[in-house]
C-alpha cells in the first residue's frame, strides 16, 4: 500500500511539474503510476487532494530543514530565527512556482484526507513557531505577558501575505522574502516588545 501511494505521489509530482497542475488528469497520473484509475482515489479524494499528497512531503521536509538547524536564542535574534525557519519554505515554493500557486490557492476550503494531513502539519508548524517565540520571551526579547500562540498566528499571517504577494505576481520570491517578509516581521517584533 505504501509503495502504491509513493508511486502515485511521484507520478502526480512529475506530471504537475512537467505539464502543469491544471492540464494533468487523474487518468494520466494513474497511467504514470501504473495503477488502475480507481486506485488513485484510494489515496486521494480528488485531483486537488493529490496536490496536497504531493506537497505534504515537500512542506514537511522544508519545515524540518528550518527547525533542525535553527540557531539558538539569544545568540540569534527572533527576527533572524524566524527568517531562518521561513527561508526553506520560500526556497521550496520557488522551485516550481506554478505548482506552488495551485497548492496555495487550493488551501482555503480543502477537505480531502491529504489536505487534512497538511492542515495538521500547519498547526504543528504554528506550535513550533510559538515555542520559538516563547524562547524569546524567556530572554526578554518578547514581552512575557503575550500569548505566544497568538504571536505565532500573527507571524504566520505575515509569512502567508508575503508568499501571496509573490504568487499573485506583485513581487519576486526574493523580494517577497527580503525585504517584504523581513520588514513585516521586524515591525511585528517591535510590537511584541510593548
PASEBA-1860 file (N, C-alpha, C; in nm, 3 decimals):
! residues 194
1> XXXXXXXX> 0.082/-0.120/0.000/0.000/0.000/0.000/0.087/0.127/0.000 ~ 0.192/0.128/0.082/0.281/0.245/0.087/0.354/0.262/-0.045 ~ 0.393/0.150/-0.110/0.460/0.159/-0.239/0.368/0.218/-0.344 ~ 0.241/0.179/-0.341/0.144/0.233/-0.436/0.125/0.382/-0.412 ~ 0.113/0.420/-0.287/0.096/0.563/-0.252/0.217/0.643/-0.301 ~ 0.337/0.590/-0.280/0.458/0.660/-0.325/0.461/0.671/-0.476 ~ 0.419/0.565/-0.545/0.417/0.568/-0.692/0.319/0.673/-0.742 ~ 0.204/0.681/-0.680/0.104/0.782/-0.718/0.157/0.922/-0.689
9> XXXXXXXX> 0.217/0.940/-0.572/0.272/1.071/-0.536/0.381/1.114/-0.635 ~ 0.472/1.023/-0.667/0.579/1.057/-0.762/0.523/1.088/-0.900 ~ 0.426/1.007/-0.945/0.366/1.030/-1.077/0.295/1.165/-1.081 ~ 0.220/1.196/-0.978/0.149/1.323/-0.973/0.248/1.439/-0.976 ~ 0.352/1.431/-0.895/0.452/1.538/-0.891/0.517/1.556/-1.027 ~ 0.561/1.446/-1.087/0.629/1.455/-1.216/0.539/1.520/-1.321 ~ 0.413/1.482/-1.325/0.320/1.538/-1.424/0.283/1.683/-1.392 ~ 0.263/1.715/-1.265/0.232/1.853/-1.227/0.346/1.946/-1.269
17> XXXXXXXX> 0.469/1.900/-1.249/0.585/1.982/-1.284/0.603/1.990/-1.435 ~ 0.588/1.876/-1.503/0.615/1.871/-1.647/0.509/1.941/-1.732 ~ 0.383/1.923/-1.698/0.279/1.978/-1.786/0.182/2.071/-1.715 ~ 0.201/2.091/-1.586/0.116/2.183/-1.512/0.004/2.111/-1.439 ~ -0.035/2.169/-1.328/-0.141/2.109/-1.247/-0.273/2.109/-1.323 ~ -0.306/2.220/-1.384/-0.438/2.235/-1.448/-0.460/2.135/-1.560 ~ -0.356/2.103/-1.635/-0.374/2.015/-1.751/-0.354/1.868/-1.719 ~ -0.304/1.837/-1.603/-0.283/1.697/-1.565/-0.416/1.635/-1.522
25> XXXXXXXX> -0.440/1.514/-1.567/-0.562/1.443/-1.529/-0.528/1.329/-1.434 ~ -0.628/1.287/-1.358/-0.606/1.172/-1.267/-0.580/1.046/-1.348 ~ -0.636/1.037/-1.468/-0.609/0.922/-1.554/-0.462/0.915/-1.594 ~ -0.404/1.030/-1.626/-0.262/1.035/-1.660/-0.176/0.994/-1.540 ~ -0.216/1.039/-1.424/-0.142/1.004/-1.302/-0.149/0.853/-1.278 ~ -0.267/0.796/-1.293/-0.283/0.652/-1.274/-0.196/0.575/-1.374 ~ -0.198/0.618/-1.501/-0.117/0.550/-1.602/0.031/0.562/-1.571 ~ 0.075/0.680/-1.531/0.218/0.701/-1.499/0.260/0.618/-1.378
33> XXXXXXXX> 0.169/0.603/-1.281/0.198/0.525/-1.160/0.178/0.375/-1.182 ~ 0.123/0.341/-1.300/0.097/0.201/-1.334/-0.003/0.136/-1.238 ~ -0.110/0.211/-1.209/-0.218/0.161/-1.124/-0.351/0.186/-1.193 ~ -0.454/0.118/-1.149/-0.588/0.140/-1.201/-0.635/0.280/-1.161 ~ -0.718/0.339/-1.245/-0.767/0.475/-1.218/-0.834/0.485/-1.081 ~ -0.910/0.384/-1.043/-0.977/0.386/-0.913/-0.881/0.382/-0.796 ~ -0.763/0.325/-0.816/-0.664/0.314/-0.708/-0.616/0.453/-0.664 ~ -0.612/0.546/-0.758/-0.570/0.683/-0.724/-0.660/0.738/-0.615
41> XXXXXXXX> -0.791/0.706/-0.624/-0.887/0.764/-0.530/-0.890/0.692/-0.395 ~ -0.814/0.586/-0.382/-0.793/0.525/-0.251/-0.699/0.613/-0.169 ~ -0.612/0.684/-0.238/-0.508/0.765/-0.172/-0.536/0.915/-0.174 ~ -0.635/0.957/-0.249/-0.673/1.099/-0.255/-0.817/1.109/-0.301 ~ -0.889/1.204/-0.245/-1.032/1.215/-0.277/-1.057/1.273/-0.416 ~ -0.964/1.352/-0.468/-0.978/1.412/-0.600/-0.842/1.466/-0.642 ~ -0.838/1.532/-0.758/-0.710/1.584/-0.808/-0.651/1.688/-0.713 ~ -0.735/1.773/-0.657/-0.685/1.873/-0.562/-0.619/1.805/-0.443
49> XXXXXXXX> -0.677/1.696/-0.396/-0.620/1.625/-0.282/-0.489/1.556/-0.320 ~ -0.474/1.519/-0.448/-0.345/1.466/-0.496/-0.236/1.572/-0.482 ~ -0.273/1.697/-0.507/-0.176/1.805/-0.492/-0.132/1.817/-0.346 ~ -0.224/1.799/-0.253/-0.188/1.800/-0.112/-0.103/1.679/-0.075 ~ -0.130/1.565/-0.136/-0.046/1.446/-0.115/0.098/1.477/-0.154 ~ 0.114/1.539/-0.269/0.246/1.574/-0.320/0.314/1.678/-0.231 ~ 0.241/1.782/-0.196/0.301/1.895/-0.126/0.327/1.867/0.022 ~ 0.252/1.777/0.083/0.272/1.748/0.225/0.416/1.706/0.252
57> XXXXXXXX> 0.466/1.615/0.173/0.603/1.567/0.193/0.704/1.680/0.175 ~ 0.683/1.762/0.075/0.776/1.871/0.048/0.770/1.978/0.159 ~ 0.650/2.008/0.203/0.635/2.103/0.314/0.700/2.052/0.441 ~ 0.675/1.925/0.470/0.732/1.865/0.590/0.884/1.872/0.588 ~ 0.943/1.842/0.474/1.089/1.848/0.461/1.141/1.990/0.479 ~ 1.070/2.089/0.423/1.113/2.228/0.437/1.101/2.276/0.581 ~ 0.995/2.237/0.648/0.977/2.273/0.789/1.090/2.212/0.873 ~ 1.118/2.086/0.850/1.226/2.021/0.926/1.361/2.085/0.898
65> XXXXXXXX> 1.385/2.122/0.773/1.512/2.187/0.738/1.530/2.316/0.817 ~ 1.422/2.391/0.833/1.431/2.517/0.907/1.449/2.497/1.056 ~ 1.372/2.407/1.114/1.378/2.390/1.259/1.498/2.307/1.305 ~ 1.543/2.214/1.225/1.653/2.127/1.269/1.786/2.201/1.276 ~ 1.798/2.312/1.206/1.922/2.390/1.205/1.902/2.529/1.268 ~ 1.795/2.545/1.343/1.759/2.674/1.399/1.866/2.724/1.496 ~ 1.918/2.845/1.475/2.014/2.900/1.571/1.948/2.922/1.707 ~ 2.025/2.914/1.810/1.974/2.929/1.946/1.956/3.076/1.984
73> XXXXXXXX> 1.859/3.099/2.072/1.843/3.231/2.134/1.928/3.229/2.261 ~ 1.988/3.333/2.302/1.982/3.469/2.249/2.092/3.500/2.146 ~ 2.174/3.402/2.107/2.279/3.430/2.008/2.221/3.486/1.879 ~ 2.104/3.436/1.841/2.035/3.487/1.722/1.907/3.558/1.768 ~ 1.875/3.668/1.704/1.753/3.742/1.740/1.630/3.664/1.693 ~ 1.515/3.704/1.742/1.391/3.642/1.698/1.372/3.663/1.548 ~ 1.402/3.780/1.498/1.391/3.805/1.355/1.479/3.709/1.276 ~ 1.602/3.693/1.317/1.693/3.602/1.247/1.642/3.458/1.252
81> XXXXXXXX> 1.589/3.419/1.366/1.540/3.283/1.382/1.415/3.259/1.297 ~ 1.323/3.354/1.294/1.203/3.338/1.212/1.238/3.332/1.064 ~ 1.325/3.420/1.019/1.366/3.417/0.878/1.434/3.284/0.845 ~ 1.508/3.231/0.939/1.573/3.100/0.919/1.469/2.990/0.898 ~ 1.361/2.996/0.973/1.254/2.896/0.961/1.180/2.911/0.828 ~ 1.155/3.034/0.785/1.077/3.057/0.663/1.158/3.042/0.535 ~ 1.290/3.059/0.542/1.374/3.053/0.421/1.356/2.922/0.343 ~ 1.360/2.804/0.406/1.343/2.681/0.327/1.204/2.668/0.264
89> XXXXXXXX> 1.103/2.727/0.326/0.969/2.724/0.269/0.964/2.806/0.140 ~ 1.021/2.926/0.144/1.025/3.007/0.023/1.107/2.938/-0.085 ~ 1.217/2.877/-0.048/1.300/2.805/-0.146/1.222/2.690/-0.208 ~ 1.148/2.616/-0.128/1.070/2.503/-0.178/0.963/2.552/-0.275 ~ 0.890/2.657/-0.239/0.787/2.710/-0.328/0.849/2.765/-0.456 ~ 0.967/2.825/-0.446/1.032/2.885/-0.562/1.081/2.785/-0.664 ~ 1.096/2.659/-0.627/1.143/2.558/-0.721/1.045/2.538/-0.836 ~ 0.916/2.539/-0.807/0.812/2.515/-0.909/0.693/2.607/-0.880
97> XXXXXXXX> 0.704/2.733/-0.923/0.602/2.832/-0.888/0.460/2.796/-0.932 ~ 0.443/2.734/-1.047/0.308/2.702/-1.092/0.241/2.601/-1.000 ~ 0.317/2.501/-0.958/0.263/2.401/-0.866/0.236/2.465/-0.731 ~ 0.329/2.551/-0.686/0.312/2.620/-0.559/0.187/2.707/-0.561 ~ 0.166/2.776/-0.670/0.049/2.863/-0.681/-0.080/2.783/-0.675 ~ -0.086/2.671/-0.746/-0.206/2.586/-0.743/-0.231/2.534/-0.602 ~ -0.124/2.499/-0.533/-0.137/2.447/-0.397/-0.191/2.553/-0.302 ~ -0.128/2.669/-0.302/-0.168/2.776/-0.208/-0.311/2.820/-0.238
105> XXXXXXXX> -0.347/2.830/-0.365/-0.483/2.869/-0.400/-0.585/2.764/-0.357 ~ -0.542/2.640/-0.347/-0.633/2.532/-0.308/-0.651/2.517/-0.159 ~ -0.572/2.587/-0.080/-0.577/2.570/0.065/-0.714/2.606/0.125 ~ -0.769/2.723/0.093/-0.899/2.753/0.154/-1.007/2.653/0.110 ~ -1.069/2.594/0.205/-1.179/2.503/0.177/-1.141/2.360/0.142 ~ -1.012/2.330/0.134/-0.970/2.193/0.101/-1.008/2.098/0.215 ~ -1.063/1.984/0.181/-1.114/1.892/0.283/-1.076/1.746/0.262 ~ -1.002/1.711/0.161/-0.964/1.572/0.141/-0.872/1.523/0.251
113> XXXXXXXX> -0.846/1.392/0.257/-0.761/1.338/0.364/-0.619/1.393/0.362 ~ -0.565/1.418/0.245/-0.429/1.473/0.238/-0.428/1.621/0.275 ~ -0.535/1.691/0.242/-0.548/1.831/0.284/-0.554/1.839/0.436 ~ -0.625/1.746/0.498/-0.634/1.745/0.644/-0.499/1.712/0.707 ~ -0.422/1.623/0.645/-0.286/1.595/0.694/-0.199/1.720/0.686 ~ -0.215/1.793/0.578/-0.137/1.916/0.560/-0.181/2.022/0.660 ~ -0.310/2.026/0.689/-0.361/2.118/0.791/-0.300/2.085/0.928 ~ -0.290/1.956/0.958/-0.228/1.913/1.084/-0.081/1.956/1.088
121> XXXXXXXX> -0.012/1.943/0.975/0.127/1.988/0.966/0.136/2.138/0.992 ~ 0.042/2.214/0.939/0.040/2.359/0.958/0.019/2.395/1.105 ~ -0.073/2.324/1.172/-0.094/2.351/1.315/0.030/2.315/1.397 ~ 0.098/2.208/1.358/0.224/2.174/1.424/0.329/2.281/1.402 ~ 0.333/2.335/1.281/0.426/2.443/1.248/0.398/2.565/1.335 ~ 0.269/2.599/1.350/0.232/2.712/1.436/0.277/2.688/1.580 ~ 0.260/2.566/1.627/0.303/2.533/1.764/0.454/2.552/1.778 ~ 0.529/2.509/1.679/0.674/2.524/1.684/0.715/2.672/1.677
129> XXXXXXXX> 0.642/2.751/1.598/0.668/2.895/1.598/0.642/2.954/1.736 ~ 0.535/2.909/1.801/0.503/2.958/1.935/0.615/2.924/2.033 ~ 0.675/2.807/2.018/0.788/2.770/2.105/0.907/2.861/2.082 ~ 0.933/2.896/1.957/1.043/2.989/1.925/1.015/3.124/1.989 ~ 0.892/3.171/1.979/0.855/3.299/2.040/0.865/3.289/2.192 ~ 0.825/3.176/2.248/0.837/3.154/2.393/0.981/3.162/2.440 ~ 1.072/3.109/2.360/1.215/3.120/2.395/1.259/3.266/2.396 ~ 1.203/3.345/2.305/1.236/3.488/2.303/1.171/3.562/2.419
137> XXXXXXXX> 1.060/3.509/2.469/1.001/3.565/2.591/1.094/3.539/2.709 ~ 1.153/3.422/2.713/1.243/3.386/2.824/1.368/3.473/2.825 ~ 1.413/3.519/2.707/1.532/3.603/2.700/1.499/3.752/2.714 ~ 1.369/3.786/2.718/1.328/3.925/2.733/1.310/3.999/2.601 ~ 1.329/3.929/2.489/1.313/3.996/2.359/1.165/4.019/2.326 ~ 1.077/3.936/2.381/0.933/3.948/2.362/0.870/3.958/2.501 ~ 0.770/4.044/2.515/0.703/4.061/2.644/0.646/3.929/2.693 ~ 0.667/3.900/2.820/0.626/3.771/2.877/0.474/3.755/2.890
145> XXXXXXXX> 0.402/3.867/2.893/0.258/3.856/2.913/0.180/3.833/2.783 ~ 0.249/3.824/2.671/0.182/3.799/2.544/0.159/3.648/2.526 ~ 0.052/3.613/2.460/0.021/3.473/2.429/0.107/3.433/2.310 ~ 0.200/3.340/2.330/0.293/3.300/2.225/0.221/3.240/2.104 ~ 0.110/3.171/2.127/0.035/3.112/2.016/-0.026/3.221/1.928 ~ -0.083/3.324/1.991/-0.138/3.436/1.914/-0.027/3.509/1.838 ~ 0.087/3.524/1.900/0.202/3.585/1.832/0.242/3.501/1.711 ~ 0.243/3.370/1.727/0.277/3.280/1.616/0.177/3.291/1.503
153> XXXXXXXX> 0.050/3.307/1.536/-0.051/3.324/1.432/-0.028/3.453/1.354 ~ 0.009/3.560/1.423/0.040/3.686/1.355/0.159/3.669/1.261 ~ 0.262/3.602/1.310/0.383/3.578/1.231/0.348/3.495/1.107 ~ 0.267/3.393/1.126/0.228/3.308/1.013/0.148/3.389/0.910 ~ 0.061/3.476/0.957/-0.015/3.561/0.867/0.075/3.649/0.782 ~ 0.180/3.703/0.842/0.275/3.786/0.767/0.348/3.703/0.662 ~ 0.388/3.582/0.700/0.451/3.490/0.605/0.358/3.461/0.488 ~ 0.233/3.431/0.519/0.138/3.395/0.414/0.113/3.513/0.320
161> XXXXXXXX> 0.104/3.633/0.374/0.084/3.751/0.289/0.205/3.775/0.200 ~ 0.325/3.757/0.251/0.444/3.773/0.168/0.445/3.668/0.057 ~ 0.409/3.547/0.092/0.400/3.439/-0.007/0.297/3.473/-0.114 ~ 0.181/3.521/-0.073/0.076/3.556/-0.168/0.117/3.672/-0.259 ~ 0.194/3.766/-0.206/0.238/3.878/-0.290/0.325/3.828/-0.404 ~ 0.403/3.724/-0.378/0.484/3.664/-0.484/0.398/3.581/-0.579 ~ 0.315/3.494/-0.524/0.236/3.405/-0.609/0.135/3.479/-0.696 ~ 0.093/3.597/-0.651/-0.001/3.676/-0.731/0.071/3.766/-0.832
169> XXXXXXXX> 0.204/3.761/-0.834/0.281/3.834/-0.934/0.317/3.976/-0.898 ~ 0.296/4.016/-0.774/0.327/4.153/-0.733/0.474/4.176/-0.704 ~ 0.548/4.068/-0.682/0.689/4.080/-0.649/0.759/3.950/-0.684 ~ 0.890/3.951/-0.679/0.967/3.827/-0.698/0.970/3.751/-0.567 ~ 1.006/3.625/-0.574/1.015/3.547/-0.450/1.125/3.602/-0.360 ~ 1.234/3.649/-0.420/1.343/3.705/-0.341/1.298/3.831/-0.266 ~ 1.225/3.917/-0.335/1.176/4.040/-0.273/1.066/4.012/-0.171 ~ 0.985/3.910/-0.198/0.881/3.873/-0.102/0.943/3.829/0.030
177> XXXXXXXX> 1.056/3.759/0.020/1.124/3.714/0.141/1.198/3.829/0.209 ~ 1.277/3.901/0.130/1.357/4.010/0.184/1.364/4.120/0.080 ~ 1.298/4.231/0.102/1.267/4.292/0.230/1.123/4.274/0.281 ~ 1.030/4.224/0.199/0.889/4.228/0.241/0.864/4.153/0.371 ~ 0.897/4.024/0.375/0.873/3.948/0.497/0.963/3.996/0.611 ~ 1.088/4.022/0.581/1.181/4.070/0.684/1.126/4.196/0.751 ~ 1.085/4.292/0.673/1.036/4.419/0.729/0.906/4.402/0.806 ~ 0.817/4.318/0.754/0.690/4.293/0.823/0.714/4.225/0.958
185> XXXXXXXX> 0.805/4.126/0.959/0.837/4.059/1.086/0.905/4.154/1.183 ~ 0.996/4.238/1.134/1.065/4.333/1.221/0.964/4.428/1.288 ~ 0.867/4.474/1.210/0.764/4.562/1.265/0.680/4.488/1.369 ~ 0.643/4.364/1.340/0.563/4.286/1.434/0.641/4.261/1.564 ~ 0.768/4.230/1.552/0.851/4.203/1.671/0.862/4.328/1.757 ~ 0.866/4.445/1.696/0.864/4.571/1.774/0.738/4.576/1.860 ~ 0.627/4.534/1.802/0.501/4.532/1.876/0.500/4.427/1.986 ~ 0.575/4.320/1.967/0.583/4.215/2.071/0.655/4.262/2.196
193> XX> 0.735/4.369/2.183/0.814/4.414/2.298/0.732/4.497/2.396 ~ 0.634/4.563/2.349/0.547/4.652/2.425/0.630/4.740/2.511
END
